[in-house]
Structure formats: structure tokens, C-alpha cells
């Protein structure tokens, strides 16, 4: 992704925002935190560090408003969204997307996605 004319270079090559939002127990939309997102974010951050990805930042985010698909993340500067459920999913995102520049198709969240098929 190109920066605008005159913009400074990107501070991070990749910036990953992991939703860790908390909703009240029983909320109809659910929330990422009840699905383990805080521990997943910590794992992702540790793995990025272990891989020596100094130009990658892993942050917690408040609600990313895709609660039903959670836990969720978005990676910038591309603006690519993922839903994930395991540490292996996170390892694959790091290897394929963050390191390799590809996409993990099976985990991609697209704008038209409302509810995962296994939750419908």
C-alpha cells in the first residue's frame, strides 16, 4: 500500500489489531474476549517477537464490531481481516500473511460475512 505524497514512511511494516472487547455475559452478539482473544493476542505477540519481526506491532483493540465472527483481527496497512480459533491459526497467519505476504484464505473475513457457517 502506498502512502500519500509527502507522507512519512510507515513506522511498522505490519500493524495487527486483535479485538479483546468484553461484553456482558450472555450478550446476543458474544464477544472476542470470551473466546480467548486476550490469551491469543499475547501468544501472537510472543510468536512475532520469537520470529524476530521487529517491524511488526501486535496491539489489543477494543470492539472491532464483528463480534459474531470472533475472535477477530485486522492487519494494516492492507486492512485484511481474519477470524481465528487456535494458536495454529495464528501461526499460519504469521507465516503466510505477515512474513510471506500471502493470505490465509480459509480464515479471511470479508465484508459480507455476518456469522461463521459453524455458528449459523
N, C-alpha and C positions, 0 to 999 in steps of 0.2 A: 504494500500500500504506500503510495507516495504521500509525502507531507506536502502541505501547501507551499506555494512560492514564499520564500523568506522564513518559513518555519524552521526552528532548530531541528537537528536530528533527534530521532526517538531516544528517550532515556533508557528504555528497556526494549529489547527486540520483541519480546512477548510479555504480555501482562495478563495474568489469569485471575479472574474473579470467581470465587466459589461462594455460592449462596449458603449462608449459615443462619438464615432467618428462623425465628421462633414464633410460632402461632400457638394460641391456646389449645390444650389437649382436646381432641375431638373436632377441631375445625374442619369443615367440609372440604377445604382445599388441601389440607395437610400442610406440612412444611418440611423444608430440607433438613433442618436440624434433627427432627425426629427420625430421619432416615440415615443418620450417621454423618452428616456433612462436616461437622467440626473435626471429627477424627480423620475423615477422608482428606480434608484440606491440610491438616497437619502432616499426614502421610505424603501428600503431593509435594508440599514444601520441602520436606526432608529428602524425598527422592530427587527433586530438582537440584538440591544442594549436593547430594551424593554424586549426581551425574556431572557436576561442575558447571551447571548452567547459570553462570554469574549474570548473564544479560536477560534473565527471566525473573519476573516477580510474581509470586503467588500471594494473593490477598483474600481476606474474607470480605464478603459483601452482604449487605442487607438483602431484603427481598428483591429477587430478580423477576418476580411476577410470572413464574412458570412452575408454580408450586406442585401442581399435579404431576409434573414430569420429573420431579426431583429425586435425588439431589441434582442440581444443575450447576453449570459453569459457563462462562463466556471468555473467549480468548481474543485479545486485541493485539495488534491493530486490525486483524481480519474481521473481528466481530462474529466468530464462529462459536456456536452454542453446542454443548454436549449435555446429555443426561448419562449418569453412570450409576453403578450399584456395587462395584467391587474394587479392591486395590488393583486387581489385574486390569480392569478398565482404565484406571488412572495410569498404570504403567504403559499401556498401549497408547494412550493419548500423549504422554510424554515422548515416547519413542517415535510414533508415526507423525504426529502433528508438530509438537514443539521442536524436536530435534530434526525430523526428516522433512518437514514442510508439507506433508500429505494430510489426509483427513481420515478419521476413523468413521467410515460411513455408517456402520451399524449403531453408533452412539450419537450421531448428529441429530440435533433438534432443529427442525425447520419451522418457519413462521406458522404454517398451517397445522402443526402438531398441537393437539389440545390435551390428550390423555394417551399414555402408552397403551399399546394393544393389550398387554397383560393386565392392565388395570381397568379396561373398559367394561 
